[in-house]
Every structure is written in structure tokens, then in C-alpha cells.
Amino acid sequence: MVALPMSLLTTAAVAGFNLTTLISFEGGAGQAVDQAQWNIITNVNYNNEVQEYSTSTENLQLSGSGTLLIIPRKSATGQWTSGRIESKASYTPEEGKVTRFQSLLRFGDSPDSKQQSIWPAFWMLGDVQRTQDIDWPMCGELDIMERKNGEKLNHGTPHCGPGDAPCGAMSKTITLPDNDWHTYSLEVDRTNGDWKEQTLKWMMDDKEYNTRKGREFEEESIWKSVAHSPMYFILNVAVGGNWPGAPNDLTADGMANMLEVKYIGVYHST
């Protein structure tokens, strides 16, 4: 196990919370991600995306400076490739506490005009999809950072229930000031014994922009799928798809449209 620098522990600290899990990206420049910790995903396409997910370090690599780089690339023949990783471990919001999931990340410096179809995301899926073959959206999904086409908007969204009801209408956005480093967080508050009064809260740089109560999910079983159940982390950069649309001739590949990730932290209230 790689020893974590104190500077990272300090950067990841959150007042009022104990940092119970810190996922870092220490290692040499150009190295692959730790496959004892991450599954590198290929052969998935749920939204008519145009990229092929790859195991290549051209698409997924450590920076050598304690970060992960996910880099979309376009071949000479026009084929897009990119990276998607999923944590092997899953994490369950703790009863009686506030559980916080957080990442510090930034985007490439490509101008908006060259980001058509680029779709980076930091999100979570219910582990029942892996262990019990309960498919989306019944497994539960929490999108903590999701951005498309270089728009200066971050989308915080739950997905759940049959046909994505009632979750499909619960998305909200917050304006992004730039492409630089920001924290993206989701808090699951289970301090109230009544599930209807428990909450999900999305934040960017600790600024709250979307809060949803259990009662909005209509059924306790639906609420439990997103707030009481084990979920695993996903980091990826998709290209194209139903939501952002297809790339155009200006869409840039390479570092200009990468996603860089410093850490993922799991916290519980003190």
C-alpha cells in the first residue's frame, strides 16, 4: 500500500467529519491505475456513446503528481477511445450519521467550442447491480459531478425507481466558475430515524445546490436504493451519446478534454 502524503490528508480533510476512506492516485507518471482497487471497464455502451472504453494507459494513467488522468483520444480513422473505472469496494451510508462522498477534480483547458460531446462524470451505482443483477435504474444511481459539452454547469442527479420515477425530475445544476480544481460532494443524512425526513444534499466547494428528502422518493424501498444501500464509485469520460450529442469536427481529444482527479474521500459525521 502506498503511503499517503500528509499534504493530501490535509487537503482532503472536512470540518465536522472523520475521513474514513481516502482513495488516492499515487504512482509514477504514465502508470496504470491500481487494479487491486479499481476495475477498468470496457465493452459498455448505455447511451449510444461513440467512444470505446480502453485499458490503455493512453486513456487512463497516473500523472506522477498524485492524480489520475482520464483522456479521450481520437484515432486517425476517427474512432474515439476513453477510460472508465469502477471501484471494487462499495460504501454504505451509515445509519444515524451523515455520510459524505467527495472528490477533488478538474477539467482540461479546451475552449467550450471544442468540447462538443465530451461528457465527464463522477458518480455512484448501487452494488446490487453487480451482486444481484438488479438493473438500472432500480439499482439506484447518484451523479455527483456530471458535465456535458463544456457547459459551465454541474448536474447533481439521482436515478431510481421503475422507469426512473420519481428520480428523473430531481436533477439540479450549479454554475461552474472555470475548469480548475473544485470539490464535488454528496451528503447522505441518516441522522433522523424517519426515512421520510432523511436527505441527500449535493454541493460544489461546500455550496449546497440540490437537496432532496426521503419523502420525495415516495416509497421507502426506492429511498433505500439510493440512501441505505452499498454503492460503488465510477469515474469516466464519455464521448457522444443521447444527452450531449455527437462530436463535431472541432471536438478536441487528448489532454485538452481530460478529467483529472486528485482523490475520492468517504466521510462520516463526528
Phi and psi in degrees as a GROMACS rama.xvg file:
@    title "Ramachandran Plot"
@    xaxis  label "Phi"
@    yaxis  label "Psi"
@TYPE xy
-75.6631  130.897  VAL-2
-68.4005  134.328  ALA-3
-86.7345  133.842  LEU-4
-67.55  145.876  PRO-5
-60.6254  -31.6033  MET-6
-61.3718  -36.6865  SER-7
-69.4648  -42.305  LEU-8
-60.3159  -38.1796  LEU-9
-68.8034  -43.8097  THR-10
-61.1581  -38.6514  THR-11
-83.3531  -9.71061  ALA-12
-63.5916  143.259  ALA-13
-131.161  125.474  VAL-14
-60.4028  134.633  ALA-15
85.7019  2.54315  GLY-16
-131.736  148.531  PHE-17
-93.8227  129.59  ASN-18
-81.4493  106.266  LEU-19
-94.7313  -26.2756  THR-20
-141.231  130.317  THR-21
-127.079  114.403  LEU-22
-97.4084  119.185  ILE-23
-115.892  176.339  SER-24
-133.401  51.2607  PHE-25
-75.9816  145.738  GLU-26
150.347  172.872  GLY-27
-74.2126  152.77  GLY-28
-58.2808  130.939  ALA-29
87.7273  -5.50646  GLY-30
-73.4994  158.965  GLN-31
-77.1877  162.07  ALA-32
-68.4501  159.865  VAL-33
-71.19  108.23  ASP-34
-80.838  -0.811212  GLN-35
-77.3206  -19.7085  ALA-36
-109.453  -28.139  GLN-37
-126.67  141.968  TRP-38
-92.4676  126.147  ASN-39
-88.3412  120.493  ILE-40
-98.376  135.409  ILE-41
-134.142  172.53  THR-42
58.2825  38.7276  ASN-43
-126.333  140.738  VAL-44
-159.649  101.884  ASN-45
-103.097  -14.0144  TYR-46
-130.476  27.0199  ASN-47
59.216  34.6676  ASN-48
-69.3981  159.496  GLU-49
-101.975  -13.8276  VAL-50
-78.1297  157.322  GLN-51
-107.734  128.569  GLU-52
-76.661  139.714  TYR-53
-125.47  156.464  SER-54
-92.9796  -1.54524  THR-55
-69.2224  143.1  SER-56
-71.054  -7.48069  THR-57
-65.8245  -27.5893  GLU-58
-105.069  -28.7725  ASN-59
-133.792  113.617  LEU-60
-153.342  154.682  GLN-61
-80.3899  146.061  LEU-62
-82.7664  -19.9263  SER-63
89.4899  -7.93597  GLY-64
-116.644  26.029  SER-65
79.92  27.136  GLY-66
-134.926  163.356  THR-67
-104.37  138.32  LEU-68
-115.672  125.833  LEU-69
-112.735  118.175  ILE-70
-125.401  114.26  ILE-71
-75.8297  140.612  PRO-72
-136.112  148.227  ARG-73
-118.255  126.624  LYS-74
-78.9358  172.678  SER-75
-63.3454  -23.4287  ALA-76
-92.9959  1.18364  THR-77
93.7147  4.7343  GLY-78
-80.9412  129.005  GLN-79
-91.3591  139.093  TRP-80
-128.072  156.953  THR-81
-159.63  -169.353  SER-82
-127.49  147.16  GLY-83
-145.69  127.759  ARG-84
-126.475  149.39  ILE-85
-130.496  132.8  GLU-86
-67.0524  138.98  SER-87
-71.452  -33.1198  LYS-88
-81.9736  151.402  ALA-89
-119.463  158.832  SER-90
-135.301  130.584  TYR-91
-110.369  125.766  THR-92
-55.0188  133.276  PRO-93
-83.3798  134.069  GLU-94
-62.7096  135.115  GLU-95
82.1996  1.07317  GLY-96
-132.428  170.704  LYS-97
-97.7359  123.366  VAL-98
-104.724  132.594  THR-99
-120.289  131.309  ARG-100
-111.619  130.225  PHE-101
-147.963  144.089  GLN-102
-134.742  149.343  SER-103
-108.49  119.602  LEU-104
-150.735  167.085  LEU-105
-146.913  170.445  ARG-106
-113.047  168.197  PHE-107
-68.1167  172.383  GLY-108
-100.002  21.1015  ASP-109
-63.6781  140.432  SER-110
-64.9824  154.995  PRO-111
-53.4248  -36.4283  ASP-112
-64.3845  -15.6828  SER-113
-111.183  19.1661  LYS-114
-115.838  11.7568  GLN-115
-55.4291  124.885  GLN-116
86.4475  -7.50432  SER-117
-77.5577  129.036  ILE-118
-139.162  80.5493  TRP-119
-81.539  151.163  PRO-120
-155.026  147.499  ALA-121
-126.234  115.593  PHE-122
-153.157  177.216  TRP-123
-136.325  146.086  MET-124
-125.059  148.972  LEU-125
-64.6877  133.532  GLY-126
-65.2521  -18.3541  ASP-127
-61.7862  -21.1344  VAL-128
-65.4776  -30.3714  GLN-129
-89.7654  -35.5485  ARG-130
-97.006  -27.1439  THR-131
-124.875  2.78965  GLN-132
58.1784  38.7364  ASP-133
-91.3785  115.521  ILE-134
-83.1903  170.453  ASP-135
-68.8603  142.156  TRP-136
-94.0253  4.24128  PRO-137
-62.6671  -24.0539  MET-138
-70.7496  -22.5287  CYS-139
90.6086  137.025  GLY-140
-142.914  140.165  GLU-141
-128.311  112.259  LEU-142
-93.2963  113.897  ASP-143
-94.1701  -41.5739  ILE-144
-132.603  123.861  MET-145
-148.623  128.192  GLU-146
-142.264  146.979  ARG-147
-136.38  146.345  LYS-148
58.9774  23.5168  ASN-149
72.9447  7.55163  GLY-150
-63.3082  143.503  GLU-151
-82.8218  54.0637  LYS-152
-138.227  134.419  LEU-153
-107.89  134.377  ASN-154
-104.519  127.243  HIS-155
-111.506  117.573  GLY-156
-144.48  135.266  THR-157
-97.83  151.913  PRO-158
-129.549  135.356  HIS-159
-170.517  169.373  CYS-160
73.2718  169.024  GLY-161
-65.9075  124.147  PRO-162
68.7263  20.4524  GLY-163
64.4146  27.5238  ASP-164
-109.244  135.465  ALA-165
-93.094  5.45677  PRO-166
-68.4433  -28.9248  CYS-167
-56.6435  -23.3601  GLY-168
-98.0839  10.3932  ALA-169
-100.263  4.76979  MET-170
-72.6957  142.761  SER-171
-138.302  162.578  LYS-172
-124.787  160.368  THR-173
-134.057  144.458  ILE-174
-73.1744  134.613  THR-175
-91.5202  128.569  LEU-176
-73.8196  -25.0963  PRO-177
-170.643  -172.395  ASP-178
-95.5254  7.66847  ASN-179
-82.372  -172.19  ASP-180
-66.7695  130.731  TRP-181
-147.948  153.881  HIS-182
-91.7809  138.945  THR-183
-122.452  122.378  TYR-184
-134.721  152.145  SER-185
-134.834  129.118  LEU-186
-111.758  132.589  GLU-187
-108.889  110.92  VAL-188
-100.041  107.754  ASP-189
-112.159  27.6079  ARG-190
-75.0104  -23.0892  THR-191
-87.7941  132.031  ASN-192
-70.0548  -16.6915  GLY-193
-91.7361  114.971  ASP-194
-58.8937  -28.8791  TRP-195
-66.686  -22.7705  LYS-196
-100.709  -1.36982  GLU-197
-73.5839  161.584  GLN-198
-138.124  156.079  THR-199
-111.738  136.061  LEU-200
-135.562  123.359  LYS-201
-98.7037  139.818  TRP-202
-140.842  150.839  MET-203
-125.406  125.118  MET-204
50.8356  41.6546  ASP-205
68.7424  5.67691  ASP-206
-91.6153  117.36  LYS-207
-74.0927  135.266  GLU-208
-136.342  -7.80096  TYR-209
-151.304  121.541  ASN-210
-129.97  132.467  THR-211
-131.178  133.858  ARG-212
-94.0435  154.929  LYS-213
-54.8026  -37.9501  GLY-214
-61.7472  -25.022  ARG-215
-68.0714  -17.4874  GLU-216
-87.5424  -3.40557  PHE-217
73.5009  -43.1276  GLU-218
-126.258  140.219  GLU-219
-59.9751  -36.5134  GLU-220
-64.7894  -35.7157  SER-221
-69.7439  -43.3138  ILE-222
-59.6746  -42.9859  TRP-223
-62.5089  -29.4483  LYS-224
-65.958  -25.0288  SER-225
-110.586  -16.5644  VAL-226
-124.56  -13.1505  ALA-227
-122.726  2.64394  HIS-228
-118.18  153.77  SER-229
-65.0598  137.855  PRO-230
-135.688  152.576  MET-231
-116.973  155.447  TYR-232
-84.4828  146.369  PHE-233
-132.21  135.488  ILE-234
-125.465  130.088  LEU-235
-159.292  164.026  ASN-236
-127.053  108.449  VAL-237
-89.0379  161.976  ALA-238
-130.364  122.358  VAL-239
79.4234  -165.133  GLY-240
114.054  172.348  GLY-241
-60.2879  -36.5672  ASN-242
-80.5346  -56.4493  TRP-243
-79.6296  -20.5331  PRO-244
87.134  176.433  GLY-245
-78.3142  154.348  ALA-246
-66.8802  158.563  PRO-247
-120.122  -173.488  ASN-248
-66.2091  -18.3854  ASP-249
-91.5569  -15.4319  LEU-250
-59.2859  122.317  THR-251
-88.2126  146.193  ALA-252
-109.162  -176.472  ASP-253
79.0367  -160.12  GLY-254
-60.8876  -24.7447  MET-255
-60.3508  -27.8187  ALA-256
-122.172  29.8929  ASN-257
-78.377  167.868  MET-258
-116.566  127.251  LEU-259
-114.974  131.257  GLU-260
-123.25  127.836  VAL-261
-87.9078  -45.6261  LYS-262
-162.772  166.187  TYR-263
-126.262  133.097  ILE-264
-122.998  143.276  GLY-265
-115.59  128.118  VAL-266
-129.168  152.672  TYR-267
-130.335  141.202  HIS-268
-62.2952  147.155  SER-269
